Amino acid sequence: MNRITCEAAIAAIDAWIDGELTAEQAEVLCRHLDICPPCKSHSEIESLVKDKIAQCCTVETPPALRERIMVQMTQISFRNGEHTEISIRFEQD
């Protein structure tokens, strides 16, 4: 059974919240959080902070800017000889 230290757990929490850990890494971290109240508390605080930032710090992209970005990306794509479809999702309320 893999175990991690509190220091390693704290360092991994942001990546875990962002979904950047492998399944195995997340499992090891979750096992640690289950048995370590201080690290569990830290993970909950980090999660709440990220949620609040996401709620408060969103800016709607103006439609004209979205169009300019798409045009420029398409031009760069063709100039570089790439022929891939470009798809960007702009979140709106």
VENDA-V198959 format. One record per run of one state. SS is the DSSP state (helix for helix, strand for strand, loop for the rest). FROM is the first residue (numbers start at 1). TO is the last residue. If there is no record, write none. Layout:
ss=SS from=FROM to=TO
ss=SS from=FROM to=TO
This chain:
ss=loop from=1 to=5
ss=helix from=6 to=17
ss=loop from=18 to=22
ss=helix from=23 to=35
ss=loop from=36 to=36
ss=helix from=37 to=56
ss=loop from=57 to=62
ss=helix from=63 to=79
ss=loop from=80 to=93
